[in-house]
Amino acid sequence: MFSLPLAEPRPLHVIMRNDEDEGGIDYVLDPDTGDTPIPLAAMEGHFRGPAFAWPEVVAAAHQPDPDHTPAERLLLLAPACADSSRPHEAVDLVAEALAAVGTRSGVRQVSEELLNSRRYWTPYRWEYVDDVLVGLGPHTYRHHGGDLSPEQLHLFAAILQPAPNPAHR
């Protein structure tokens, strides 16, 4: 498990399961209130997600963390991201992160594969609803009227999301 501190501080846990017949990666937000952890994505045979839009991954990668560099954080979060509005420069940013953690060959190819893999996510759209970024597909926990309560969606918005862009409403 990798715990990535976020704002206020509320940790995001990236849980890598490698039990026999039970492998996968879960992305879970710890509300740090004693409440039940908030699921954001499950990458396994019965996937749920994606968890993040690209601006959220970049914002989370650059939050203070005594244990992980921004490059490490970016690489831990990128697999749970799908965003059809992701800028072309995202491939360069992931390639830089790969190089920062020691990748020496095929950096750009690996970056493109990480960002463009269709194993779990297809191009995905996000939209602001009530000042909260939500996914427009049924498989994400973060869709409007979905599994997460409005309070949980607002909590996530408060600790991670960039400020709403009026052009995206």
DOVO-668807 format. One record per residue (C-alpha): residue in three letters; y, x, z; residue number from 1. Coordinates in Angstrom, 2 decimals, always signed. Example, Ala and Ser with C-alpha at 12.3 -4.5 7.8 and 13.67 -1.06 7.14 Angstrom:
2
[node 'ALA'; [-4.50; +12.30; +7.80]; 1] [node 'SER'; [-1.06; +13.67; +7.14]; 2] 
***
This chain:
169
[node 'MET'; [+0.00; +0.00; +0.00]; 1] [node 'PHE'; [+3.47; +1.17; -0.85]; 2] [node 'SER'; [+6.28; -0.37; +1.17]; 3] [node 'LEU'; [+9.65; -0.27; -0.52]; 4] [node 'PRO'; [+12.63; -1.14; +1.66]; 5] [node 'LEU'; [+15.10; -3.57; +0.18]; 6] [node 'ALA'; [+18.44; -4.84; +1.44]; 7] [node 'GLU'; [+18.90; -6.24; +4.96]; 8] [node 'PRO'; [+16.04; -4.45; +5.35]; 9] [node 'ARG'; [+13.23; -6.49; +3.96]; 10] [node 'PRO'; [+10.27; -4.53; +2.57]; 11] [node 'LEU'; [+8.54; -5.24; -0.68]; 12] [node 'HIS'; [+4.87; -4.29; -0.49]; 13] [node 'VAL'; [+2.95; -3.12; -3.54]; 14] [node 'ILE'; [-0.67; -3.57; -2.51]; 15] [node 'MET'; [-3.29; -1.90; -4.66]; 16] [node 'ARG'; [-6.73; -3.41; -4.06]; 17] [node 'ASN'; [-9.76; -1.47; -5.22]; 18] [node 'ASP'; [-12.58; -3.32; -3.47]; 19] [node 'GLU'; [-15.68; -3.91; -5.55]; 20] [node 'ASP'; [-15.16; -7.10; -7.59]; 21] [node 'GLU'; [-11.71; -7.51; -6.02]; 22] [node 'GLY'; [-9.39; -5.08; -7.76]; 23] [node 'GLY'; [-5.78; -5.78; -8.51]; 24] [node 'ILE'; [-2.19; -5.20; -7.51]; 25] [node 'ASP'; [-0.16; -7.63; -5.44]; 26] [node 'TYR'; [+3.62; -7.65; -5.07]; 27] [node 'VAL'; [+4.62; -9.30; -1.80]; 28] [node 'LEU'; [+8.00; -9.63; -0.09]; 29] [node 'ASP'; [+7.98; -9.40; +3.69]; 30] [node 'PRO'; [+10.74; -11.76; +4.84]; 31] [node 'ASP'; [+10.94; -9.76; +8.11]; 32] [node 'THR'; [+11.33; -13.01; +10.04]; 33] [node 'GLY'; [+7.77; -13.46; +11.25]; 34] [node 'ASP'; [+7.22; -15.96; +8.43]; 35] [node 'THR'; [+4.42; -15.70; +5.91]; 36] [node 'PRO'; [+4.90; -12.97; +3.27]; 37] [node 'ILE'; [+6.25; -14.27; -0.04]; 38] [node 'PRO'; [+4.00; -13.59; -3.05]; 39] [node 'LEU'; [+5.82; -12.40; -6.16]; 40] [node 'ALA'; [+3.05; -11.28; -8.52]; 41] [node 'ALA'; [-0.69; -10.73; -8.65]; 42] [node 'MET'; [-2.03; -8.45; -11.34]; 43] [node 'GLU'; [-5.73; -9.11; -11.69]; 44] [node 'GLY'; [-8.05; -11.32; -13.74]; 45] [node 'HIS'; [-6.19; -14.47; -12.65]; 46] [node 'PHE'; [-2.70; -13.06; -12.92]; 47] [node 'ARG'; [+0.47; -14.62; -11.51]; 48] [node 'GLY'; [+3.86; -13.39; -12.51]; 49] [node 'PRO'; [+5.87; -11.61; -13.65]; 50] [node 'ALA'; [+7.79; -10.84; -10.50]; 51] [node 'PHE'; [+10.98; -9.27; -11.84]; 52] [node 'ALA'; [+13.58; -9.31; -14.56]; 53] [node 'TRP'; [+14.67; -5.87; -15.74]; 54] [node 'PRO'; [+18.03; -5.77; -13.88]; 55] [node 'GLU'; [+16.15; -6.49; -10.64]; 56] [node 'VAL'; [+13.79; -3.56; -11.18]; 57] [node 'VAL'; [+16.73; -1.23; -11.78]; 58] [node 'ALA'; [+18.57; -2.59; -8.71]; 59] [node 'ALA'; [+15.46; -2.24; -6.50]; 60] [node 'ALA'; [+14.71; +1.25; -7.80]; 61] [node 'HIS'; [+18.10; +2.50; -6.64]; 62] [node 'GLN'; [+18.05; +1.10; -3.12]; 63] [node 'PRO'; [+17.88; +3.68; -0.31]; 64] [node 'ASP'; [+14.35; +4.73; +0.59]; 65] [node 'PRO'; [+13.41; +7.64; +2.85]; 66] [node 'ASP'; [+9.89; +7.86; +1.39]; 67] [node 'HIS'; [+10.21; +7.23; -2.35]; 68] [node 'THR'; [+12.54; +8.49; -5.05]; 69] [node 'PRO'; [+14.27; +6.07; -7.44]; 70] [node 'ALA'; [+11.84; +7.25; -10.15]; 71] [node 'GLU'; [+8.82; +6.45; -8.00]; 72] [node 'ARG'; [+10.24; +3.06; -7.09]; 73] [node 'LEU'; [+10.97; +2.24; -10.73]; 74] [node 'LEU'; [+7.42; +3.14; -11.75]; 75] [node 'LEU'; [+5.90; +1.07; -8.95]; 76] [node 'LEU'; [+7.96; -2.00; -9.88]; 77] [node 'ALA'; [+7.95; -1.82; -13.69]; 78] [node 'PRO'; [+4.40; -3.16; -14.17]; 79] [node 'ALA'; [+5.41; -6.48; -12.56]; 80] [node 'CYS'; [+8.43; -6.84; -14.84]; 81] [node 'ALA'; [+8.70; -8.81; -18.05]; 82] [node 'ASP'; [+12.06; -9.58; -19.57]; 83] [node 'SER'; [+12.79; -10.51; -23.17]; 84] [node 'SER'; [+16.42; -9.46; -22.56]; 85] [node 'ARG'; [+15.49; -5.95; -21.44]; 86] [node 'PRO'; [+17.77; -3.38; -23.08]; 87] [node 'HIS'; [+16.34; -0.79; -25.47]; 88] [node 'GLU'; [+17.49; +1.92; -23.04]; 89] [node 'ALA'; [+14.80; +0.77; -20.60]; 90] [node 'VAL'; [+12.23; +2.90; -22.44]; 91] [node 'ASP'; [+14.44; +5.96; -21.90]; 92] [node 'LEU'; [+14.90; +5.15; -18.21]; 93] [node 'VAL'; [+11.14; +4.79; -17.64]; 94] [node 'ALA'; [+10.52; +7.98; -19.65]; 95] [node 'GLU'; [+12.98; +9.83; -17.39]; 96] [node 'ALA'; [+11.19; +8.44; -14.32]; 97] [node 'LEU'; [+7.82; +9.57; -15.68]; 98] [node 'ALA'; [+9.17; +13.06; -16.29]; 99] [node 'ALA'; [+10.66; +13.11; -12.78]; 100] [node 'VAL'; [+7.24; +12.47; -11.23]; 101] [node 'GLY'; [+5.55; +15.16; -13.30]; 102] [node 'THR'; [+4.46; +13.66; -16.61]; 103] [node 'ARG'; [+4.60; +16.43; -19.19]; 104] [node 'SER'; [+3.30; +15.03; -22.47]; 105] [node 'GLY'; [+3.49; +11.72; -24.28]; 106] [node 'VAL'; [+6.28; +10.61; -21.95]; 107] [node 'ARG'; [+7.96; +8.26; -24.42]; 108] [node 'GLN'; [+4.64; +6.78; -25.59]; 109] [node 'VAL'; [+3.54; +6.11; -22.00]; 110] [node 'SER'; [+6.93; +4.59; -21.24]; 111] [node 'GLU'; [+6.65; +2.23; -24.22]; 112] [node 'GLU'; [+3.12; +1.26; -23.20]; 113] [node 'LEU'; [+4.20; +0.52; -19.63]; 114] [node 'LEU'; [+7.05; -1.68; -20.78]; 115] [node 'ASN'; [+5.44; -3.34; -23.78]; 116] [node 'SER'; [+1.85; -3.92; -22.63]; 117] [node 'ARG'; [+0.71; -7.49; -23.19]; 118] [node 'ARG'; [-2.17; -7.17; -20.72]; 119] [node 'TYR'; [-0.44; -9.46; -18.24]; 120] [node 'TRP'; [+2.95; -10.54; -19.56]; 121] [node 'THR'; [+4.36; -11.61; -22.87]; 122] [node 'PRO'; [+8.12; -11.46; -23.51]; 123] [node 'TYR'; [+9.58; -13.52; -20.72]; 124] [node 'ARG'; [+12.87; -15.32; -20.21]; 125] [node 'TRP'; [+14.85; -15.61; -16.99]; 126] [node 'GLU'; [+17.71; -17.98; -16.24]; 127] [node 'TYR'; [+20.11; -18.64; -13.38]; 128] [node 'VAL'; [+19.52; -22.00; -11.67]; 129] [node 'ASP'; [+21.67; -22.71; -8.60]; 130] [node 'ASP'; [+22.79; -19.05; -8.59]; 131] [node 'VAL'; [+19.19; -17.84; -8.40]; 132] [node 'LEU'; [+17.40; -16.02; -11.19]; 133] [node 'VAL'; [+14.17; -17.88; -11.99]; 134] [node 'GLY'; [+11.46; -17.39; -14.57]; 135] [node 'LEU'; [+11.05; -19.90; -17.38]; 136] [node 'GLY'; [+7.26; -19.76; -17.47]; 137] [node 'PRO'; [+4.64; -21.52; -15.38]; 138] [node 'HIS'; [+2.73; -18.44; -14.23]; 139] [node 'THR'; [+5.47; -16.83; -12.16]; 140] [node 'TYR'; [+5.85; -17.67; -8.50]; 141] [node 'ARG'; [+9.60; -17.57; -9.16]; 142] [node 'HIS'; [+10.07; -20.61; -11.39]; 143] [node 'HIS'; [+12.36; -23.46; -10.44]; 144] [node 'GLY'; [+10.41; -26.15; -8.60]; 145] [node 'GLY'; [+7.40; -23.85; -8.31]; 146] [node 'ASP'; [+5.45; -22.31; -5.45]; 147] [node 'LEU'; [+8.43; -20.78; -3.68]; 148] [node 'SER'; [+10.85; -22.91; -1.71]; 149] [node 'PRO'; [+14.55; -22.90; -2.60]; 150] [node 'GLU'; [+15.13; -20.92; +0.62]; 151] [node 'GLN'; [+12.63; -18.26; -0.44]; 152] [node 'LEU'; [+14.21; -18.03; -3.89]; 153] [node 'HIS'; [+17.66; -17.65; -2.32]; 154] [node 'LEU'; [+16.35; -15.01; +0.11]; 155] [node 'PHE'; [+15.01; -13.01; -2.81]; 156] [node 'ALA'; [+18.32; -13.41; -4.64]; 157] [node 'ALA'; [+20.27; -12.22; -1.61]; 158] [node 'ILE'; [+18.28; -9.03; -1.14]; 159] [node 'LEU'; [+17.57; -7.90; -4.67]; 160] [node 'GLN'; [+19.18; -9.63; -7.58]; 161] [node 'PRO'; [+22.31; -8.42; -9.24]; 162] [node 'ALA'; [+25.24; -10.81; -9.11]; 163] [node 'PRO'; [+24.86; -13.79; -11.47]; 164] [node 'ASN'; [+26.28; -13.26; -14.91]; 165] [node 'PRO'; [+28.14; -16.40; -16.05]; 166] [node 'ALA'; [+27.16; -15.62; -19.65]; 167] [node 'HIS'; [+23.48; -16.15; -18.72]; 168] [node 'ARG'; [+23.89; -19.66; -17.27]; 169] 
***
